[in-house]
Amino acid sequence: MKIGIIGLQGAVGEHIEAVKRAMHKLGIKGEAVWVGRPEQLDGVDGIIIPGGESTTIGKLMLTTGLFEKVKRMAAGGTPILGTCAGLITLAKRGDEHVMRTKQPLLGLMDIGVVRNAFGRQRESFEVDLEIPALGREPLKCVFIRAPAVKEVGRGVDVLAEFNGKIVAVQQGKLIGVAFHPELTTDTRLHEYFLRLCQQKKGET
């Protein structure tokens, strides 16, 4: 198995290490690769869009050609995990800031998002969240200038909420979370994503 991490900004190295640990736990032989050009996505079984500054990530994906490549691969059924800014990038609809800055959105998930829904950098926090899809034990979640999902369309499952805000969603083989799973030692979210990638490999 091969997982591509969009490496334009954000905690790319941490995601690579988290994927490696998750593969080891699941007994999967594979690799996680740093992706900066469209051709580097050839042959990958899943894509991760990490956190960072979502406007910058969207614009860099456009200029590098990754934007259209990711959209085509998603249409073909390639699983995608978006974390924090990656969640925003996956959305169909953004808030006033997104519209004002004309931030590029992939428009792959039928959701509306709000940037900085929990405050700025100094309001960053950690919390244990119950995410039934990942098992009974709560998942430690790191929120850093985190967005939230303000609306979901048909076919979108809410995986988790915090303080009345939606912070994790899934639509088919697409997953978006407002937090940073790569910054903890718990790999269950990455394992969950890798199982989606295994399903996709089984279909092809």
LUMFI-809454 format. One record per residue: x, y, z of N, C-alpha, C, O in turn; residue in one letter. Coordinates in steps of 0.02 Angstrom, whole numbers. Each point is the difference from the previous one (the first is absolute). Layout:
LOMI  neast nnorth    nup caeast canorth   caup  ceast cnorth    cup  oeast onorth    oup code
LOMI      X      Y      Z      X       Y      Z      X      Y      Z      X      Y      Z    A
...
//
This chain:
LOMI  neast nnorth    nup caeast canorth   caup  ceast cnorth    cup  oeast onorth    oup code
LOMI     42    -60      0    -42      60      0     44     62      0     54      2     29    M
LOMI    -79     49    -63     37      63     -5    -47     58     15    -52      8    -32    K
LOMI     70     33     82    -41      58     20     39     63    -16     58      7     19    I
LOMI    -90     40    -53     32      63    -17    -22     55     47    -60     11     10    G
LOMI    108     25     19    -13      57     44     14     63    -39     57     12    -20    I
LOMI   -108     29     10     11      64    -35     48     43     41    -17     23     54    I
LOMI     77    -13    -81     54      30     40     15     72    -17     58     18     -9    G
LOMI   -110     23      6     10      71    -18      7     43     62     29     54     -3    L
LOMI    -57    -77     59      2      38     63    -26    -45     55    -34    -50    -14    Q
LOMI     49     66     76    -29     -36     55     42    -58     25     58     -8    -18    G
LOMI    -89    -34     62     35     -53     35      6    -63    -44    -29    -52     16    A
LOMI     65     59    -71      6     -55    -48     39    -58     29    -22    -58     -4    V
LOMI     79     73     34     42     -53     28    -36    -39     54      7    -61      5    G
LOMI    -46     96     36    -38     -33     53    -52    -47    -28    -11    -54     28    E
LOMI    -21     73    -83    -49     -44    -32     35    -62    -29    -26    -56      5    H
LOMI     84     66    -35     37     -56    -28     16    -51     55     -9    -60    -10    I
LOMI     33     85     67     17     -45     55    -63    -34     28      2    -59     17    E
LOMI    -57     96    -13    -62     -29     26    -26    -56    -47    -24    -51     24    A
LOMI     30     62    -89    -21     -51    -48     44    -62      7    -25    -56     -1    V
LOMI     89     66      9     46     -57      8    -18    -40     62     -2    -62     -2    K
LOMI    -12     96     58    -18     -35     61    -67    -36     -8     -8    -56     24    R
LOMI    -40     88    -58    -65     -32    -11      7    -61    -45    -32    -51     13    A
LOMI     74     55    -65     12     -58    -43     29    -57     40    -19    -58     -9    M
LOMI     67     74     52     31     -52     41    -51    -35     45      0    -61      5    H
LOMI    -44    100     26    -51     -28     44    -49    -45    -38    -23    -50     27    K
LOMI      8     69    -89    -48     -38    -40     33    -57    -39    -34    -40    -31    L
LOMI    100     38     34     36     -52    -37      0     12    -75      2    -47    -40    G
LOMI     -5    111     20     -1      18    -71     71     16    -23     36     39     33    I
LOMI    -15    -68    -88     64      18    -31    -12     59    -46    -41     -4    -46    K
LOMI     76     59     57    -11      58    -42     45     58     19     47     -8     39    G
LOMI    -62     66    -67     39      59     12    -43     62     -3    -54      0    -30    E
LOMI     77     53     63    -31      65     -4     50     47    -33     58      3     21    A
LOMI    -79     34    -72     46      41    -39    -21     74      1    -59     16      2    V
LOMI    109     26     -3     -9      73     -2    -16     20    -72     39    -16    -45    W
LOMI    -94     50     34    -23      17    -68      1     75    -10    -31     38     37    V
LOMI     67    -16    -89      1      71    -17    -18     14    -73     -9     57    -19    G
LOMI      4   -112    -21    -16       7    -71    -53    -51    -19     -4    -53     31    R
LOMI    -37     67    -81    -55     -45    -18     23    -71    -17    -33    -48     20    P
LOMI     89     41    -55     23     -66    -20     18    -44     59      2    -61     -5    E
LOMI     13     92     62     17     -38     60    -61    -34     31      7    -42     45    Q
LOMI    -66     59    -69    -61     -33     23    -16    -63    -40    -44    -39     19    L
LOMI     80     28    -73    -12     -60    -41     12    -62     42     54     -8     30    D
LOMI   -103    -36    -28      9     -63     35    -15      1     74      7    -52     33    G
LOMI    -27    110     -5    -16       0     71    -70    -28     12    -43      4    -43    V
LOMI     34    -33    102    -64     -31     18    -42     45     45    -58    -15     13    D
LOMI     87     69     11    -36      48     42     39     65      4     61      1    -11    G
LOMI    -96     53     26     30      67      3    -17     32     67    -56     -5     23    I
LOMI    105     38      8    -11      39     60     17     73    -14     54     16    -24    I
LOMI   -101     28     41     12      72     -5      7     26     71    -49      2     38    I
LOMI    110     17    -17     12      19     69    -23     70     18    -26     37    -42    P
LOMI     37    -20    106    -17      68     22     51     50    -24     47    -17    -36    G
LOMI    -56     80     57     42      55    -23    -45     60     -9    -47     10     38    G
LOMI     61     31    -88    -41      58    -16    -40    -18    -63     29     -8    -54    E
LOMI    -94      2     62    -41     -29    -54      1     40    -64     -1    -29    -55    S
LOMI      2     96     60      3      41    -61     64    -14    -39     -1     -8    -61    T
LOMI     57      5     97     65     -14    -31      0    -69    -31     23     -9    -57    T
LOMI    -48    -41     94     -1     -69    -26    -40     -3    -65     22    -31    -49    I
LOMI    -82     61     49    -42      -1    -60     34     33    -59     -3    -27    -56    G
LOMI     34     84     67     32      36    -56     61    -38    -25     12     -2    -61    K
LOMI     26    -28    106     59     -39    -21    -21    -63    -37     33    -21    -48    L
LOMI    -89     -9     69    -25     -58    -36    -20     19    -71     10    -39    -47    M
LOMI    -37     99     38    -18      23    -67     62     11    -43      4    -25    -56    L
LOMI     46     61     83     58      17    -40     43    -61    -17     34     -1    -51    T
LOMI    -34    -49     94     40     -60    -13    -36    -51    -44     31    -47    -25    T
LOMI    -96     56     16    -39     -48    -39    -29    -56     42    -34    -44    -26    G
LOMI     47     45     91    -26     -52     44    -75      5      9    -34    -50     12    L
LOMI      7    111    -18    -71      12     12    -43    -44    -45    -43    -37     24    F
LOMI     53     42    -89    -40     -38    -48     15    -75      5    -45    -41     -9    E
LOMI    108     24     22     18     -71      6    -37    -32     58    -26    -56     -6    K
LOMI     24     90     63    -34     -27     59    -75     -6    -14    -31    -50     19    V
LOMI      2     99    -53    -71      -4    -17    -15    -60    -45    -50    -35     11    K
LOMI     92     23    -60    -10     -56    -45      6    -67     38    -39    -46    -11    R
LOMI     88     43     55     10     -62     37    -58    -13     48    -20    -57     10    M
LOMI     -5    110     21    -58      -7     45    -60    -25    -39    -37    -43     24    A
LOMI     27     69    -85    -55     -22    -42      7    -74    -18    -50    -34    -12    A
LOMI    112     10     10     13     -70    -14     -4    -45     61     11    -61     -5    G
LOMI    -26     90     62     -9     -39     61     59     -5     46     -1    -38     48    G
LOMI     54     77    -60     58       0     45    -19     30     67    -24     56      2    T
LOMI     35    -91     53    -15      28     67     44     60     15     58      2    -18    P
LOMI    -87     48     53     37      60     19    -16     16     73    -58     -2     21    I
LOMI    110     18     17     -7      24     68     25     72      3     57     14    -17    L
LOMI   -100     32     40     19      70      8     -2     18     74    -51    -10     33    G
LOMI    107     37     -7      3      18     71      8     76      7     43     30    -33    T
LOMI    -84      0     75      1      72     14     -8     40    -65    -55      2    -28    C
LOMI    108     29      3     -6      36    -64    -20    -46    -57    -32     22    -48    A
LOMI     51    -86     53    -20     -49    -50    -75    -10     -2    -28    -11    -53    G
LOMI     -3     15    112    -74      -4      2    -31     58    -38    -46    -10    -39    L
LOMI     72     70     49    -26      59    -35      8    -10    -76    -46     15    -38    I
LOMI    104    -38     18     15      -8    -72    -47    -50    -33    -16      7    -59    T
LOMI     -7    -58     96    -45     -50    -28    -71     26    -10    -38    -29    -38    L
LOMI     19     82     73    -69      22      4    -26     31    -65     38     25    -41    A
LOMI   -105    -27     35    -33      35    -56    -13     73     16      1     42    -45    K
LOMI    -12    -27    109    -19      68     19     42     25     59     13    -37     47    R
LOMI      7    100    -51     39      31     54    -36     58     31    -56     16    -20    G
LOMI     87     16     69    -29      58     33     17     64    -37     26     -2    -56    D
LOMI    -40     59     87     12      65    -32     74     10    -17     17     28    -52    E
LOMI     27    -50     97     72       8    -13     20    -39    -63     39     25    -41    H
LOMI    -64    -85     34     16     -41    -58    -24     35    -64     36      1    -50    V
LOMI    -96     26     52    -27      35    -59     38     63    -14     14     16    -58    M
LOMI      4     21    110     36      64     -9     69    -10    -30     22     38    -43    R
LOMI     13    -90     66     68     -13    -25      0    -44    -63     53    -14    -28    T
LOMI   -113     -6      6     -7     -44    -58     44    -62      7     35    -21    -47    K
LOMI    -37     -7    106     39     -60     15    -24    -58    -42    -59    -15     -2    Q
LOMI    105    -19    -33    -20     -58    -41    -24    -58     44     36    -20     46    P
LOMI    -94     -6    -60    -27     -58     34     -8    -57    -49    -24     10    -56    L
LOMI     43    -70     76     -7     -58    -45    -74    -16    -12    -17    -28    -52    L
LOMI    -26     44    100    -72     -13     -8    -18    -73     -4    -47    -19    -35    G
LOMI     84    -23     71    -11     -72     -4    -50    -25     52    -35    -49    -12    L
LOMI     31     84     69    -46     -21     53    -58     50      5     11     61     -2    M
LOMI    -72    -86      8    -59      43      3     -8     28     70    -46    -17     37    D
LOMI     92     62    -19      0      32     65     16     74     -6     30     22    -49    I
LOMI    -51     16     99     20      70      7     45      6     61    -14    -31     51    G
LOMI     67     70    -56     48       5     55      9     72     23    -12     47    -37    V
LOMI     34    -41    100     17      65     30     72     -4     22     19    -45     37    V
LOMI     22     93    -58     70       3     22      4     25     72    -43     36     24    R
LOMI     95    -57     11     15      24     68    -63     -1     44    -14     48     36    N
LOMI    -22   -103    -38    -64      -5     36      9     -1     76    -46     14     37    A
LOMI    108    -31    -15     12      -4     72     50     53     24     26     -4     56    F
LOMI    -13     55    -97     46      52     20     66     -4    -37      9    -41    -45    G
LOMI     36     86     64     64       7    -34     52    -48     31    -18    -45     38    R
LOMI     81     55    -55     53     -45     21      3     -8     76      9    -56     24    Q
LOMI    -17    110     13      7      -4     73    -58    -39     33      5    -20     58    R
LOMI    -59      9    -96    -56     -39     26      6    -74    -19    -49    -37      5    E
LOMI    107     15    -27     10     -70    -17     -9    -43     63     14     23     56    S
LOMI    -37    -85    -65    -14     -42     58      0    -74    -21     -1    -17    -59    F
LOMI      3    -26    110     -7     -72    -11    -61    -24     38    -17     26     53    E
LOMI    -17    -76    -81    -60     -27     32     -8    -73    -21     18    -19    -56    V
LOMI    -45    -22    100    -16     -69    -16    -71     -3    -28    -48     18     34    D
LOMI     41    -42    -96    -64      -2    -33    -23    -72    -11     39    -44    -16    L
LOMI   -103     34     25    -30     -64    -17    -15     -2    -75    -39     41    -25    E
LOMI     69    -88    -10    -11      -9    -71    -18    -73    -10     45    -42     -9    I
LOMI   -109     25     10    -22     -69     -2     31    -41    -57     13    -60      9    P
LOMI     -1     91    -66     28     -36    -57     70    -27     15     24    -46    -33    A
LOMI      9     75     84     69     -20     16      3    -45     62     54    -20     21    L
LOMI   -112      4      7      0     -43     59    -26     35     61    -20     59     -3    G
LOMI     20    -95     59    -30      26     62     45     50     36    -25     45     35    R
LOMI     90    -54    -42     46      44     36      4     69    -33      8      4    -61    E
LOMI    -15     51    100      5      67    -30     67     12    -35     51    -30     18    P
LOMI    -53     73    -67     61      17    -38     25     68     23    -39     48      2    L
LOMI    103    -43     15     29      65     18      7     41    -64     32    -21    -48    K
LOMI    -62     81     49     -1      42    -60     32     67     15    -15     32     51    C
LOMI     59    -10    -96     35      64      6    -32     50    -48      0    -11    -60    V
LOMI    -26     66     88    -33      52    -40     45     61     -2     17     28     53    F
LOMI      3     -6   -113     43      58     -9    -31     45    -53     -1    -17    -59    I
LOMI    -25     74     80    -36      44    -47    -49    -40    -42     -3      6    -61    R
LOMI    -35    -47     95    -39     -52    -34    -64     27    -32    -32     46     26    A
LOMI     15    -74    -84    -65      16    -31    -55    -44     31     13    -40     44    P
LOMI    -73     49    -68    -56     -44     18    -46     -5    -61      1     43    -44    A
LOMI    -40    -96     43    -49      -9    -53    -67     30     23    -26    -20     52    V
LOMI      1     67    -90    -62      34     20    -62    -31    -31    -56     11     24    K
LOMI     65    -49    -77    -57     -32    -33     23    -61    -39     55      0    -28    E
LOMI    -97    -51     26     16     -60    -38    -58    -15    -48    -58     11     15    V
LOMI     76    -37    -73    -49     -19    -50    -17    -73      5     24    -35     44    G
LOMI    -64     12    -90    -19     -71     -2     60    -44    -14     44     18    -40    R
LOMI    -41    -74     73     55     -46    -11     61     14     43     50    -35     -5    G
LOMI    -54     87     48     56      16     44    -16    -25     70    -51     18     29    V
LOMI     95    -58     -1     -8     -26     68     41     42     48     59     14    -12    D
LOMI    -89      5     68     35      36     53     34    -52     45    -34    -42     30    V
LOMI    100     45    -26     38     -47     41     11     24     71      6    -40     46    L
LOMI     -2    107    -37     13      27     67    -21     73      4      1     37    -50    A
LOMI    -20    -16    111    -16      70     15     36     20     64     17    -42     41    E
LOMI     -6    107    -34     28      27     62    -31     68     13      0     44    -43    F
LOMI    -27    -35    103    -33      63     19    -52     22    -51     -6     59    -16    N
LOMI    -32   -108     -9    -54      16    -46     22     13    -71    -41     17    -42    G
LOMI    106    -26     28     26      11    -68     23    -67    -29     28    -42     34    K
LOMI    -41     33    -99     21     -61    -34     74      5    -16     22     49    -30    I
LOMI     17   -100     50     72       3     -9     29    -59    -39     60     -3    -13    V
LOMI   -103    -44     -6     24     -57    -41    -58    -26    -43    -54    -11     26    A
LOMI     67      2    -90    -52     -22    -47     29    -50    -49     60     -4    -11    V
LOMI   -106    -35    -18     20     -48    -52    -54     -1    -54    -60     -1     15    Q
LOMI     82      2    -77    -45      -7    -57     31    -52    -46     47     15    -38    Q
LOMI    -73    -76     40     30     -53    -39     71    -13     21     12    -17     58    G
LOMI     35     24   -104     71     -12     15     38     64     17     61      1     -1    K
LOMI    -99     52     16     31      64     19    -11     12     74    -57     -6     24    L
LOMI    109     25     12     -4      15     71     30     69     12     53     16    -26    I
LOMI    -87     24     66     25      65     19     -5     10     75    -54    -12     29    G
LOMI    109     33      3     -1      12     72     30     69     14     45     23    -36    V
LOMI    -70      9     89     22      68     17     64      0     41     31     53      8    A
LOMI    -11   -111     17     58      -4     45     60    -31    -36     -1    -13    -60    F
LOMI     54      3    100     64     -25    -27     16    -70     28     34     -4     51    H
LOMI    -58    -49    -82     13     -67     27     73    -20     -5     22    -45     36    P
LOMI     16     78    -78     70     -17    -10     44     24     58     58    -20      4    E
LOMI    -85     62     40     39      27     55     -7    -39     65     24     23     53    L
LOMI    -55    -81    -56     -5     -43     59     28    -69    -19     15    -13    -58    T
LOMI     -9    -30    109     25     -68    -13    -55    -48    -19     14    -57    -19    T
LOMI    -76     78     23    -58     -42    -16    -10      0    -76    -12     52    -30    D
LOMI     18   -110     -1     -3      -4    -73    -68    -26    -25     -6    -17    -59    T
LOMI    -44     15    102    -63     -32    -21    -34     35    -59    -30    -33    -42    R
LOMI     35     99     38    -31      34    -58     37    -18    -64    -31    -13    -51    L
LOMI     98     11     53     38     -20    -58    -14    -73    -18     -3    -17    -59    H
LOMI     -6    -25    109    -17     -70    -13    -69     -5    -35     -8    -38    -47    E
LOMI    -39     77     72    -67       2    -30      5     20    -74    -33    -29    -43    Y
LOMI     74     80     30     10      23    -69     33    -54    -43    -20    -11    -57    F
LOMI     70    -22     85     34     -52    -38    -46    -58    -18      7    -31    -52    L
LOMI    -55     17     96    -49     -53    -16    -43     20    -60    -17    -43    -41    R
LOMI      0    107     36    -35      24    -60     42    -11    -62    -25    -20    -52    L
LOMI     90     34     58     45      -9    -56      6    -74    -19      4    -17    -59    C
LOMI     -5    -27    110      0     -72    -15    -62    -20    -38      3    -39    -47    Q
LOMI    -61     66     67    -63     -15    -34      5     21    -73    -22    -37    -45    Q
LOMI     50     96     33      8      26    -68     45    -47    -41    -15    -15    -58    K
LOMI     70     -7     88     45     -45    -36    -35    -65    -17     12    -30    -52    K
LOMI    -56      7     97    -37     -62    -12    -50      6    -56    -19    -50    -30    G
LOMI     -3    111     16    -50      11    -53     33      4    -68    -34    -10    -51    E
LOMI     99     24     48     33      11    -64     40    -62    -21     31      0    -53    T
//
